[in-house]
């Protein structure tokens, strides 16, 4: 199954190599690397990656090629680029897209601030696109600013969940054997039809595997194979490992991959990808207090209820005072969900501070960030209606920050004297907060919800 | 890709055989049948289905076997049963579940009012479970109330999106050839590993297919095959078509299936299934007016904006007056989304009427039904806060109907004199309504949203 909630499997932004302090990703991605470093000779060689992205995605049944289909409003290929980009030992990433998509590709790279990416023109088939990518990396290209790697990874633009450990495994295996590729058990039995459309025979599942991506090769091996191979191979072949075997007699090492190497093929796969990403960025909530925290602080109480109600969700807290120092740290660790508790103030002053910090952090460039501005009211003191009236202008406010990919919601929590009733409305608040974070529903931003 | 929005591909409840007037499903499911009837000899024979559901679903990485995992709070297997049940020419459906799940299975059948289902105990392997199902259908079982069919369909409990047309195709092909099965093109290249974990050779994709479900057999052929086959087959075999070939020399006819025959295997597939189902039940909105409709009726204006804003969504309207006659029709046609426009009244009287009709209709037994209670206000006449105060008790109300799988939300639409401003708030309302219907977020039921 897909990697579960643990922080390490959260989307990988600001990896260890991208000039950022240690974050969840480093925890996630450093381990295999350091393991490699630990063993002499296993230090990864100079590595580049080639990403064929010239497909038309006709199987999706949608006009947009699937690698450009939006997932949480961001093109799928951007997630795949991020997954490779975070791996600091991948020096260059070459993407092959069709002529009419080159401009779009360049604006994706700019908008989502991708690094170390070169764009080349795709060929009419997958193999030709890969070949074009390899040519760009070969030193015999005078105009190329890229330098020839020792090992080249070939991956699909539509496999966004590739993790560093499998990339490292195929690279190390490729350095040793000349070629390596990830495999998975077969989900369905594979059969061979006879000419009359009947079953000729079925293959023994245990003896076969699905060949997935990533694959890795000694650059000279795969480049040689592509230079040798026939037009028929370039037109109708699908398997790079086969080319290395056929033309360089290089037997590829097969590496067991995890299920999250799956390929986004059908529309349902886009749905699945979006759900997985939503799940991954909903694993941590930061409760921001507008005042010093005492044991009896209502924000603290809410934090406790969130902890007890939301399993698998890490609930941290920070204060906006002292210039949000600890908040910066939380942001760097890629928390995409914030609950701003307003006790001292009855306006959006604190929420505004938080939003400013978030906007400056660029946190929302890659994922929509949820901010729930929480206010309390005691029906005995102020009528709910009046409280709501005061807070109505959150709507215009939300509309503004929405443009910067921040989803702002208001939440009014009834604060009765009765201890039990208070717990109940805090529990209700936790359910609402969880729902807002899980769905990231942009249609209801700026709404004032009541618990 | 999965069948898109057209009504015909909406979930199939109250099929043509289940004593209901013509609905979307009949449109969807009658066509292949009538086609079959049109051609002499193609009328489907006496057919039963066997559903092996004894799997542990270890690939899901969750404790619950995947066929019992909830999708929109309903177990996956219930969707598959419904897909078979709606097909009136399938006389009996035999489900094989493990001993410890028999009770759970029976309560699922009762809760979701499934018909024509018999439960038998699963074997330790898939083949043994199927064999148990076949035994229950064989006449030589004294205690069995089932009668032996001419053709038996074998399907997976974890393929909930099977359509009648492919069922009919395999049944007709089975009657002609003795055996038939659905196939799909391979998504990944299939390779054969050598003993040392290297690539031995890769299979030519074009020459192979993935064997999917459903499959169909002349009952005597497959029952004979299971009686003949070895323990090794029963333990390690995966392919029923292979058994028919091996033991009865029956060559199975292969039938191209659609992508929605996919098998729910990993956690991501559950996400995909939920998104597909949500999409399918969000294709129609019924706008219910509380008064006679004039051209200038505000409900009519909202209806128009909904039509223009929500592409691919069918917007119908009905009135609650004359005892909701036309509403009954809309419900029978399986509309799961209602917008109740309150103009004459400023309370929930009309919403209450609608909810009563919905509850009596049992519409929400299988899918959560969304009801948006819409009210209008003119800030110049009544302060928003007061309007909200009046409507606050929707919360308790929503809590009540939630128990019956109805998701109730309140929506206040600002009704300014300015024509342009009115259009803007109606547009905003349409966006909110679309978001509520798309997400079916139970965490925010009872909230009063403002457009």
Interface residues (C-beta under 8 A of the other chain):
Chain A: X1 X2 X4 X59 X60 X61 X62 X177 X179 X181 X183 X184 X186 X187 X188 X189 X190 X191 X192 X193 X194 X197 X198 X199 X201 X202 X203 X205 X206 X207 X208 X209 X210 X211 X212 X236 X238 X239 X241 X242 X245 X251 X252 X253 X254 X259 X262 X263 X265 X266 X267 X268 X269 X271 X272 X273 X274 X275 X276 X383 X384 X385 X386 X388 X389 X392 X395 X431 X432 X434 X435 X436 X438 X439 X441 X442 X443 X444 X447 X448 X449 X450
Chain B: X1 X2 X4 X59 X60 X61 X62 X177 X179 X181 X183 X184 X186 X187 X188 X189 X190 X191 X192 X193 X194 X197 X198 X199 X201 X202 X203 X205 X206 X207 X208 X209 X210 X211 X212 X236 X238 X239 X241 X242 X245 X251 X252 X253 X254 X259 X262 X263 X265 X266 X267 X268 X269 X271 X272 X273 X274 X275 X276 X383 X384 X385 X386 X388 X389 X392 X395 X431 X432 X434 X435 X436 X438 X439 X441 X442 X443 X444 X447 X448 X449 X450
